Amino acid sequence: MSSTLDIKLQGREYRVACAPEEFDTLSAAAALLDARMGEAARTTRSTGERLAVMAALNLAYELNAMRKSGVTPVVHDSAPVEKAVDADDLQRRIKIVEARLDEALARQDELF
């Protein structure tokens, strides 16, 4: 069953479809993305969509670097992940989040 979750990125609110059991994980992902967007905003002149793309690229770069070095990613609360990362499952989840964000951003564009 799918529900919705309200997230905030750079002061703008977005409503995304999300299963209730994934609320915490998606909220943590949104918090991480918001923090990275804030960092990118402070160090570049990027705004809006470009800022989101830059933050996403930085996160993807870091993830790939971790994969190459064999480092196990950590969860939001900095506790180590107990199991090895399933790259296929991670890619699937990333695509789901991207689709949800695209959908939310498309609806936001209609408002302005």
Backbone bond lengths (Angstrom), bond angles and torsions (degrees), N, CA, C in turn:
res aa  C-N    CA-C-N  psi(-1)  N-CA   C-N-CA  omega(-1)  CA-C   N-CA-C  phi
1 M - - - 1.447 - - 1.527 108.66 -
2 S 1.288 115.92 130.11 1.457 120.83 -177.97 1.522 110.14 -100.52
3 S 1.301 114.94 140.08 1.451 122.32 178.61 1.523 106.10 -127.08
4 T 1.299 117.64 -168.11 1.458 120.31 176.84 1.515 110.42 -124.70
5 L 1.313 114.13 154.09 1.452 122.09 178.94 1.517 107.39 -132.07
6 D 1.314 117.34 133.18 1.461 121.97 176.06 1.519 108.25 -92.34
7 I 1.325 115.70 124.63 1.465 120.61 177.03 1.520 108.08 -121.85
8 K 1.310 116.05 160.18 1.465 120.78 179.16 1.521 108.35 -125.48
9 L 1.342 114.89 127.61 1.455 121.89 176.67 1.519 107.96 -127.40
10 Q 1.315 115.87 119.60 1.461 122.02 178.95 1.526 112.28 51.41
11 G 1.336 115.73 42.65 1.450 121.37 175.57 1.516 115.16 83.57
12 R 1.322 117.64 -6.31 1.465 120.67 179.24 1.523 109.20 -104.25
13 E 1.310 115.69 137.50 1.455 120.31 -179.75 1.518 110.78 -94.44
14 Y 1.338 114.45 141.59 1.453 122.37 178.56 1.522 108.23 -132.19
15 R 1.294 115.94 140.90 1.459 121.21 174.82 1.519 106.78 -107.21
16 V 1.333 115.78 123.24 1.457 120.56 -178.68 1.522 110.21 -123.11
17 A 1.331 115.14 146.60 1.461 120.50 175.93 1.520 107.96 -73.11
18 C 1.321 115.29 136.96 1.458 119.29 -175.69 1.524 108.73 -163.61
19 A 1.320 116.60 136.52 1.461 120.47 175.03 1.531 107.99 -67.30
20 P 1.331 118.13 140.80 1.470 120.31 -177.78 1.528 113.97 -54.11
21 E 1.322 117.39 -34.62 1.469 119.44 -179.27 1.535 112.46 -71.97
22 E 1.337 117.62 -8.89 1.462 121.50 178.51 1.529 112.92 -105.60
23 F 1.343 117.50 3.22 1.467 121.37 -178.36 1.528 111.71 -54.64
24 D 1.330 117.61 -50.30 1.472 120.73 -176.33 1.522 111.39 -62.06
25 T 1.334 116.03 -43.53 1.465 120.20 -178.57 1.517 111.13 -65.69
26 L 1.329 117.03 -44.19 1.463 119.86 179.95 1.530 110.89 -69.39
27 S 1.330 117.45 -36.66 1.471 120.34 176.40 1.526 110.63 -61.90
28 A 1.332 116.11 -41.69 1.464 120.37 178.34 1.528 110.48 -65.32
29 A 1.322 117.11 -40.18 1.463 120.92 178.34 1.526 110.22 -63.94
30 A 1.321 116.74 -42.01 1.465 121.02 178.82 1.525 110.50 -64.09
31 A 1.322 117.34 -40.43 1.467 121.00 178.98 1.530 110.49 -64.16
32 L 1.326 116.09 -41.60 1.460 120.05 178.10 1.524 110.42 -64.61
33 L 1.327 116.89 -45.98 1.463 120.35 179.21 1.528 111.03 -62.23
34 D 1.325 117.22 -42.23 1.462 120.68 179.00 1.528 110.49 -61.25
35 A 1.322 116.84 -42.41 1.466 120.42 178.99 1.525 110.65 -63.67
36 R 1.323 116.46 -43.76 1.463 120.07 179.76 1.525 111.39 -67.35
37 M 1.322 117.25 -36.66 1.463 119.88 176.26 1.523 109.88 -64.43
38 G 1.333 116.24 -38.71 1.466 120.34 177.04 1.516 111.66 -62.66
39 E 1.345 116.50 -42.37 1.462 120.67 177.56 1.531 110.56 -61.92
40 A 1.341 115.68 -46.05 1.465 120.05 -179.28 1.528 110.84 -64.30
41 A 1.315 117.04 -37.48 1.466 120.74 179.51 1.525 110.85 -64.35
42 R 1.331 116.45 -36.59 1.461 119.90 -179.51 1.531 112.31 -73.00
43 T 1.335 117.77 -27.04 1.462 120.02 -174.90 1.530 113.71 -103.72
44 T 1.333 117.65 -9.42 1.469 120.95 179.42 1.521 108.68 -132.53
45 R 1.292 115.25 176.98 1.465 120.05 176.00 1.524 110.71 -100.12
46 S 1.318 116.45 14.98 1.459 121.14 -177.65 1.518 110.94 -72.73
47 T 1.315 115.11 148.33 1.462 122.19 175.06 1.523 108.34 -142.78
48 G 1.322 115.60 168.51 1.453 122.26 173.18 1.511 114.62 53.75
49 E 1.326 115.28 -132.08 1.457 121.70 -175.59 1.525 111.62 -61.56
50 R 1.326 116.73 -41.07 1.471 119.74 -179.92 1.530 110.42 -61.89
51 L 1.301 117.20 -39.61 1.457 121.60 178.46 1.530 109.92 -62.41
52 A 1.323 117.18 -44.12 1.476 121.37 179.07 1.524 110.52 -62.88
53 V 1.330 116.89 -41.64 1.462 120.70 179.60 1.528 110.18 -64.82
54 M 1.317 117.37 -43.42 1.467 120.58 179.71 1.529 111.20 -62.02
55 A 1.324 116.72 -43.19 1.464 120.24 178.98 1.527 110.40 -65.17
56 A 1.331 117.22 -42.27 1.466 120.67 179.05 1.526 110.81 -63.86
57 L 1.325 117.00 -41.64 1.464 120.07 178.07 1.525 111.31 -62.48
58 N 1.323 116.97 -41.97 1.466 120.09 178.08 1.524 111.34 -62.21
59 L 1.329 116.98 -43.04 1.463 120.23 178.45 1.528 111.40 -64.97
60 A 1.336 117.19 -42.65 1.464 121.16 178.94 1.531 110.35 -64.02
61 Y 1.324 116.68 -40.86 1.459 121.17 177.67 1.530 110.65 -59.37
62 E 1.325 115.95 -48.22 1.462 120.46 179.82 1.524 111.51 -61.88
63 L 1.322 117.12 -41.63 1.462 121.17 178.58 1.525 110.61 -61.99
64 N 1.327 117.20 -45.96 1.462 120.16 178.94 1.523 111.91 -64.37
65 A 1.318 117.01 -38.91 1.464 120.36 177.74 1.528 110.33 -63.26
66 M 1.324 116.71 -39.65 1.466 120.78 177.95 1.517 110.43 -64.92
67 R 1.323 116.79 -42.98 1.466 120.61 178.52 1.521 110.70 -59.20
68 K 1.340 116.74 -46.65 1.460 121.12 -178.74 1.516 112.09 -62.15
69 S 1.325 116.45 -37.85 1.462 119.68 -177.32 1.518 112.96 -85.50
70 G 1.334 117.33 -6.16 1.458 121.09 178.83 1.515 113.85 80.25
71 V 1.335 116.89 10.81 1.460 120.90 179.59 1.519 109.42 -75.89
72 T 1.322 116.89 136.26 1.454 121.56 177.55 1.522 108.90 -82.77
73 P 1.348 117.31 125.19 1.469 119.13 178.05 1.525 110.82 -60.68
74 V 1.324 116.33 158.35 1.456 121.04 176.88 1.515 109.61 -108.95
75 V 1.317 115.83 153.92 1.450 120.40 177.22 1.515 109.25 -80.23
76 H 1.342 116.93 173.66 1.469 123.13 -173.78 1.527 113.59 -52.73
77 D 1.332 117.80 -37.63 1.463 119.36 -176.46 1.528 112.57 -86.92
78 S 1.325 116.76 13.85 1.465 124.36 177.48 1.512 114.38 71.12
79 A 1.336 118.40 9.59 1.463 120.81 173.53 1.521 108.01 -81.72
80 P 1.339 118.03 139.36 1.457 118.93 -179.35 1.531 111.75 -63.05
81 V 1.316 115.51 147.71 1.456 120.59 175.31 1.519 107.42 -71.05
82 E 1.311 117.42 135.28 1.456 122.21 -175.20 1.522 113.39 -75.22
83 K 1.317 118.38 -27.17 1.455 120.43 -176.88 1.518 110.00 -120.21
84 A 1.318 115.94 164.87 1.453 121.03 178.10 1.524 109.43 -66.30
85 V 1.317 116.01 151.78 1.450 121.39 -179.60 1.525 109.12 -77.20
86 D 1.320 116.67 129.43 1.462 123.31 174.73 1.516 106.79 -90.48
87 A 1.327 116.85 103.93 1.460 121.65 -173.75 1.528 111.86 -60.04
88 D 1.325 117.79 -40.65 1.463 120.30 179.99 1.526 111.07 -64.22
89 D 1.336 116.09 -42.91 1.462 119.83 178.88 1.524 110.37 -66.03
90 L 1.316 116.96 -39.26 1.461 121.07 178.59 1.525 110.44 -63.46
91 Q 1.330 117.49 -43.99 1.465 121.01 177.52 1.521 110.51 -61.25
92 R 1.330 117.73 -41.78 1.464 121.73 178.99 1.522 110.04 -61.30
93 R 1.313 116.37 -44.88 1.463 120.22 -179.67 1.520 111.91 -65.95
94 I 1.311 116.73 -39.17 1.460 120.38 178.00 1.522 110.09 -62.44
95 K 1.325 117.08 -43.28 1.467 120.84 178.77 1.524 111.18 -62.88
96 I 1.332 117.60 -37.46 1.468 121.25 177.95 1.528 110.02 -64.48
97 V 1.330 116.57 -46.30 1.462 120.50 -179.96 1.529 110.29 -64.31
98 E 1.346 116.86 -42.14 1.462 119.96 177.82 1.524 111.20 -59.45
99 A 1.336 116.60 -43.61 1.467 120.57 179.86 1.526 110.49 -63.51
100 R 1.318 116.58 -41.29 1.463 120.52 179.24 1.525 111.15 -64.76
101 L 1.317 116.09 -42.26 1.458 119.49 179.10 1.530 110.99 -67.77
102 D 1.333 117.03 -40.44 1.464 119.90 176.66 1.520 110.85 -59.08
103 E 1.323 115.57 -43.13 1.466 120.59 179.75 1.533 110.53 -63.60
104 A 1.317 115.97 -45.07 1.468 119.91 -179.71 1.522 110.93 -65.51
105 L 1.325 117.03 -41.77 1.463 120.32 179.90 1.521 111.19 -66.81
106 A 1.315 117.84 -36.38 1.457 120.94 178.66 1.527 110.22 -62.61
107 R 1.334 117.03 -40.89 1.460 120.16 178.48 1.522 110.71 -68.45
108 Q 1.313 118.71 -34.33 1.455 122.18 178.71 1.524 110.50 -65.30
109 D 1.330 117.34 -38.28 1.467 121.24 179.23 1.522 111.76 -60.88
110 E 1.324 116.49 -31.87 1.454 120.27 179.49 1.533 112.08 -69.00
111 L 1.320 116.07 -21.89 1.456 120.59 -177.65 1.533 112.59 -79.05
112 F 1.315 116.17 -23.24 1.466 119.24 -173.35 1.492 110.75 -113.49
